[in-house]
C-alpha cells in the first residue's frame, strides 16, 4: 500500500480528492505482491511503476500525460485515483519511466521508448516542433540498434537516457548546457558528447544534468548552469555510493556508509541536515527530500508549504536545518518524492 502527502490540486496524490495532505494519507493504489519499482512525478501528475511492468497514474491528464487517453476518462482534466496506463496494447509492460513537468516517457520491456503529454521545448522527443501527444507515441530510431536503455531520468523540461554501452542521450531544453554543447533545444534524442567515462546512471535538475560512473570509481559529471555553485562546489571524486538524486537546484549522493552527501541550493533547507542517522534510501523532490533510515524511520526536510514534509513547519513552510518524521502504522519499505509530494510504500502486513 502507498501513503502520500503534499500538493494535490489536480489529484496527483490519488486520494480521491484535490485537497493537500499534511500527513501520510492512504492512496487508492491497488494492492500488489510484485512491489514498486519507481514513483515519478511531473508538475501535477504521478506515475507508479510496478516491478511486474504495470504502470498506474493519477493527476492532471488534460493532454494524456498520464499515459491514459483523456477521452476515456470521466473527468477530461484530472484523475484523482490511480488508473492503469495500459500502454500501446493491453499486454504492454514497462521497465522504466520518467516525467517532466507536463509529459511522461515510458520504456517498454522490448526497449521501445514512448512519450505523451505536452512538451513545448522538445520534451516529447518526437521531432521538430512536435509539442503535444494525447496518446503514447513511439520515439523513432531510438535507442540505437543493439543498445538497451538502462536508466531514465527527467526534471522540469529535459530527459536523459543512459544506454548499455555507457553513452547518455538527452532531449528537451538544453539551453543551459544541460544536454551538452551546443546549448540548444533538442527535439529528438541526441548523444551527449565528451563524457569522460562510461555512465551507469543519471538524474536531472531544473537546469542541470548529473551523470555518474560505477559506484567504486568516484566518476561524476555535472552539465549545465553553475547556479547555487552546483559545479564549483562539487567534490572532485565521489566516495563509494549507492544512490543519487537531484532537486531543482541541489544534488544528493547516498554513500555506501549510509551518510548523505549534498550540495547546491539550500535556501529552504533542501540539503541534508546535520546528524542524520545512517540511511538506507533517499528520495528527492523538487525542493525537498526524504530519507529512510536503517531503523525504518522516514525523515523529511526542505520546502514543505503544501504539507509534503509533514508538520511542523516554519511560517514560510520550510523544514530547515532539521527534519520531520513521517509516521504510519505499517513498515515502510520504499519512498518517493515529486513536485511538493511525498510517497511512502508500506508492507501490507
Residue pairs with C-beta under 8 A, 6 or more apart in sequence:
1 26
1 27
1 29
1 31
1 330
1 345
1 346
1 348
2 14
2 26
2 27
2 29
2 36
2 48
2 343
2 344
2 345
2 346
3 24
3 25
3 26
3 27
3 328
3 343
3 344
3 346
4 13
4 14
4 15
4 21
4 24
4 25
4 27
4 341
4 342
4 343
4 344
5 13
5 21
5 22
5 23
5 24
5 25
5 307
5 308
5 310
5 326
5 341
5 342
6 13
6 20
6 21
6 304
6 306
6 307
6 308
6 338
6 340
6 341
6 342
7 13
7 20
7 44
7 306
7 307
7 308
7 339
7 340
7 341
8 15
8 17
8 18
8 19
8 20
8 21
8 306
8 341
9 18
9 20
9 44
10 18
10 44
10 45
10 59
10 60
10 77
10 78
11 17
11 18
11 58
11 59
11 60
11 78
11 79
11 80
11 81
12 41
12 44
12 45
12 46
12 58
12 59
12 60
12 338
12 341
13 21
13 25
13 27
13 46
13 58
13 341
14 27
14 28
14 29
14 46
14 58
14 59
14 79
14 80
14 81
14 82
15 21
15 25
15 26
15 27
15 28
15 80
15 81
16 28
16 80
16 81
17 80
18 78
18 80
20 306
20 307
21 307
22 307
22 310
22 311
23 307
23 310
23 311
23 326
24 310
24 326
24 327
24 328
24 342
24 344
27 82
28 58
28 81
28 82
29 48
29 56
29 82
30 56
30 82
31 348
32 50
32 52
32 54
34 50
34 51
34 52
34 54
35 50
35 51
36 48
36 49
36 50
36 51
36 334
36 345
37 49
37 50
37 51
38 48
38 49
38 96
38 97
38 336
39 46
39 47
39 48
39 49
39 283
39 336
39 338
39 343
39 345
40 46
40 47
40 49
40 97
40 98
40 99
40 104
40 154
40 336
40 338
41 47
41 99
41 285
41 336
41 337
41 338
41 339
41 341
42 59
42 60
42 65
42 99
42 100
42 101
42 102
42 103
42 104
42 117
42 338
42 339
43 60
43 101
43 102
43 339
44 59
44 60
44 339
45 57
45 58
45 59
45 60
45 61
45 65
45 66
45 99
45 104
46 57
46 58
46 59
46 99
46 338
46 341
46 343
47 55
47 56
47 57
47 66
47 67
47 85
47 97
47 99
47 104
48 55
48 56
48 57
48 82
49 55
49 94
49 96
49 97
50 56
52 93
53 93
53 94
53 95
53 109
54 84
54 93
54 94
55 67
55 84
55 85
55 87
55 94
55 97
55 106
56 82
56 83
56 84
56 85
57 66
57 67
57 68
57 79
57 82
57 83
57 84
57 85
57 104
58 66
58 79
58 80
58 81
58 82
58 83
59 66
59 78
59 79
60 66
60 77
60 78
61 68
61 70
61 73
61 76
61 77
61 78
61 79
62 70
62 76
62 77
62 78
63 70
63 102
63 116
63 117
63 118
63 132
63 133
63 134
64 70
64 116
64 117
64 133
64 134
64 135
64 136
65 99
65 102
65 103
65 104
65 116
65 117
65 118
66 79
66 83
66 85
66 104
66 116
67 85
67 87
67 104
67 106
67 116
67 136
68 79
68 83
68 84
68 85
68 86
69 134
69 135
70 76
70 77
70 134
71 134
73 79
73 83
85 94
85 106
86 92
87 93
87 94
87 106
87 108
87 114
87 136
88 108
88 114
88 136
88 138
92 108
93 108
93 109
94 106
94 107
94 108
94 109
95 107
95 108
95 109
96 106
96 107
96 149
96 151
96 152
97 104
97 105
97 106
97 107
97 152
98 104
98 105
98 152
98 153
98 154
98 159
99 105
99 154
100 117
100 119
100 123
100 154
100 155
100 156
100 157
100 158
100 159
100 172
101 123
101 156
101 157
101 339
102 117
102 118
102 119
102 123
103 115
103 116
103 117
103 118
103 119
103 123
103 124
104 115
104 116
104 117
105 113
105 114
105 115
105 125
105 152
105 154
105 159
106 113
106 114
106 115
106 136
107 113
107 114
107 149
107 152
107 161
108 114
111 143
111 148
111 149
112 138
113 125
113 138
113 139
113 142
113 143
113 149
113 161
113 189
114 136
114 137
114 138
114 139
115 123
115 124
115 125
115 126
115 133
115 136
115 137
115 139
116 124
116 133
116 134
116 135
116 136
116 137
117 123
117 124
117 132
117 133
118 124
118 131
118 132
119 125
119 130
119 131
119 132
119 157
119 172
120 131
120 157
121 157
121 158
121 172
121 173
121 185
122 157
122 158
122 171
122 172
122 173
122 185
122 186
122 187
122 188
123 154
123 157
123 158
123 159
123 171
123 172
123 173
124 130
124 131
124 132
124 133
124 137
124 139
125 139
125 142
125 159
125 171
125 172
125 187
125 188
125 189
126 133
126 137
126 139
126 140
126 187
126 188
127 140
127 187
127 188
128 187
128 188
129 187
130 187
139 188
139 189
142 161
142 169
142 188
142 189
143 149
143 161
143 163
143 169
143 189
144 163
147 163
147 164
147 165
147 167
148 163
148 164
149 161
149 162
149 163
149 164
150 162
150 163
150 164
150 200
151 160
151 161
151 162
151 200
151 201
151 202
152 159
152 160
152 161
152 162
153 159
153 160
153 202
153 203
153 204
154 160
154 172
154 204
155 204
155 205
155 206
155 246
155 248
156 173
156 206
156 248
157 172
157 173
158 170
158 171
158 172
158 173
158 174
158 178
158 179
158 204
158 209
159 170
159 171
159 172
159 204
160 168
160 169
160 170
160 192
160 202
160 203
160 204
160 209
160 211
161 168
161 169
161 170
161 189
162 168
162 199
162 200
162 201
162 202
162 211
163 169
165 198
166 195
166 197
166 198
166 199
166 200
167 191
167 192
167 195
167 199
168 191
168 192
168 195
168 199
168 202
168 211
169 189
169 190
169 191
169 192
170 178
170 179
170 180
170 186
170 189
170 190
170 192
170 209
171 179
171 186
171 187
171 188
171 189
171 190
172 179
172 185
172 186
173 179
173 185
174 180
174 183
174 184
174 185
174 186
175 183
175 184
175 185
176 183
176 207
176 208
176 224
176 225
177 183
177 223
177 224
177 225
178 204
178 205
178 207
178 208
178 209
178 223
178 224
178 225
179 186
179 190
179 192
179 209
179 223
180 190
180 192
180 193
180 194
180 223
181 193
192 209
192 211
192 223
195 211
195 221
196 219
196 221
197 213
197 217
197 219
197 221
198 213
198 214
199 211
199 212
199 213
200 212
200 213
200 214
201 211
201 212
201 244
202 209
202 210
202 211
202 212
203 209
203 210
203 244
203 245
203 246
203 251
203 284
204 210
204 246
205 224
205 230
205 246
205 247
205 248
205 249
205 250
205 251
205 264
206 248
206 249
207 224
207 225
207 227
208 222
208 223
208 224
208 225
208 230
208 246
209 222
209 223
209 224
210 220
210 221
210 222
210 244
210 246
210 251
211 220
211 221
211 222
211 223
212 219
212 220
212 221
212 238
212 241
212 244
213 219
213 220
215 238
215 240
215 241
215 242
215 256
216 240
218 237
218 238
218 239
218 240
219 237
219 238
220 234
220 237
220 238
222 230
222 231
222 234
222 251
224 230
226 232
227 249
227 265
228 249
228 250
228 264
228 265
228 266
229 263
229 264
230 249
230 250
230 251
230 263
230 264
233 263
233 264
234 251
234 263
235 261
238 253
238 261
239 255
239 256
239 257
239 261
240 255
240 256
240 257
241 253
241 254
241 255
241 256
241 261
242 254
242 255
242 256
243 253
243 254
243 281
243 282
244 251
244 252
244 253
244 254
245 251
245 252
245 253
245 254
245 282
245 283
245 284
245 289
246 252
246 284
247 264
247 265
247 270
247 284
247 285
247 286
247 287
247 288
247 289
247 302
248 265
248 286
248 287
249 264
249 265
249 270
249 287
250 262
250 263
250 264
250 265
250 266
250 270
250 271
250 284
251 262
251 263
251 264
252 260
252 261
252 262
252 272
252 282
252 284
252 289
253 260
253 261
253 262
254 260
254 261
254 279
254 281
254 282
255 261
257 278
258 278
258 279
258 280
258 294
259 276
259 278
259 279
260 272
260 276
260 279
260 282
260 291
261 272
262 270
262 271
262 272
262 289
263 271
264 270
264 271
265 271
265 287
268 287
268 288
268 302
268 303
268 317
268 318
268 320
269 301
269 302
269 303
269 318
269 319
269 320
269 321
269 322
270 287
270 288
270 289
270 301
270 302
270 303
272 289
272 291
272 301
273 301
273 321
273 322
273 323
274 321
276 291
276 293
276 299
276 323
277 293
277 294
277 295
277 297
278 293
278 294
279 291
279 292
279 293
279 294
280 292
280 293
280 294
281 291
281 292
281 334
281 335
282 289
282 290
282 291
282 292
282 335
283 289
283 290
283 291
283 335
283 336
283 337
283 342
283 343
284 290
284 337
285 302
285 308
285 337
285 338
285 339
285 340
285 341
285 342
286 303
286 338
286 339
286 340
287 302
287 303
287 340
288 300
288 301
288 302
288 303
288 304
288 308
288 309
288 319
288 337
288 340
288 342
289 300
289 301
289 302
289 337
290 298
290 299
290 300
290 326
290 335
290 336
290 337
290 342
291 298
291 299
291 300
291 323
291 335
292 298
292 299
292 332
292 334
292 335
293 299
296 331
296 332
297 325
298 325
298 326
298 327
298 332
298 335
298 344
299 323
299 324
299 325
299 326
300 308
300 309
300 310
300 319
300 323
300 324
300 325
300 326
300 342
301 309
301 319
301 320
301 322
301 323
301 324
302 309
302 318
302 319
302 320
303 309
303 317
303 318
303 340
304 310
304 313
304 317
304 318
304 319
304 324
304 340
305 313
305 316
305 317
305 340
306 317
306 340
306 341
308 337
308 340
308 341
308 342
309 319
309 324
309 342
310 319
310 324
310 325
310 326
310 342
311 324
312 324
313 319
313 324
314 320
326 342
326 344
328 344
328 346
330 346
330 347
330 348
331 346
331 347
331 349
332 344
332 345
332 346
332 347
333 345
333 346
333 347
334 344
334 345
335 342
335 343
335 344
335 345
336 342
336 343
336 345
337 343
